[in-house]
Amino acid sequence: MQLTILPLVFALALLEVLTPTRGEDFGYDGVIGPRHWSERYRECAGKHQSPININVLRVKQVTLPDIMFIGFDDSIDGVHVSNNGHTVLIEVENELHPRVRGGPLEADYVFSQMHFHWGDNDTFGSEDKINHRSFPMELHMVFFKEEYKSVKEAILHPDGLTVLAFFYEVDRHQHPAYDEIVGALQNVTEPHTQVEMEHPFSFLNILPYDLRRYFTYRGSLTTPPCSEVVIWLDFEQPIRLAHEQIKAFRELKSTHGKITHNFRPIQPIGDRVVFYNIDSNYFTYNEIDPDEDEDAAPTKSSRRRGHNRGFSLTPRLFFVSLMLAMLQL
């Protein structure tokens, strides 16, 4: 009798371990990891999935209309930071949500939420890559097309969403505009917890200086249901954070333990074309003040942006990247 019961108990215990927890029906490891997403969400096996690797040798250079970032420099109240068990979400209660138009977008897109993807350490963690280069973290700002009224409706249409994606690099100095975000993470360590920011929040403060040079392509959500309804804009200039600021994101927990990584592997690009928006005014607004001391700690002036002079593919490092890409062929 004992020999019959023990295998049954073992089987039940194994089933409990393998069964996804309610509210977390996908993850990044094991039987709920990316390799298994398509078993429950068919579109995760689609032909136009994200993320992708962007090969700069194969992008098509274009000059698109300027993007208008409406409400990005407003001070927004009622900003909530939450841990949904997969990532940290930042959402706003304000009815006048920020929006974007222009560039590859043919209409206004309204802000829904922003979230982050990161890796186990500072050498990888971003979802999209450039010339197979990974970054320690990536920000996704999700917007839905205004005429669709909501994300729920927008994901039913091929042009329903746009995601503004920003890469991060490690810097010696802390980025002051991220102080309150990092502080809020300490209050949402446990899954399904939420806190409201104490001070008004401005989107523009947490972004890089250069918002003109970016890659754009058609793709999907990088989490289930992986809907292929996203116009992606990957901005070239990274945001620079200190190691400790990035490390704070890895302290968040899901029901299975710490979220040390939450990025989807690269997907085939297939027949898609990636466009690269050229900025003819690059030298005008990206000049370095010769009197600036690069070793000095960043101040809270210039909208508290910290040091955001990351790598640049145009014009000089663009050719360096081309050479590196050629060596990999």
Secondary structure, DSSP 4 states (H G I P E B T S, - for coil): -HHHHHHHHHHHHHHHHHSPBTTB---SSGGGSGGGHHHH-GGGG-SS-S--EE-TTS-EEE-PPPPEEETTTS-B--EEEEE-SSSEEEEE--SS--EEEETTEEEEEEEEEEEEEE-SSTT---SSEETTB--SEEEEEEEEEGGG-SHHHHTTSTTSEEEEEEEEEEESS--GGGHHHHHHHTT--STTEEEE-SS-B-GGGGS-S--S-EEEEEE--SSTT--S-EEEEEEEEEEEEEHHHHHGGGG-EETTEE-----PPP---TT---EEE--TTHHHHSPPPTT--TTSPP-SHHHH---------SSHHHHHHHHHHHHH-
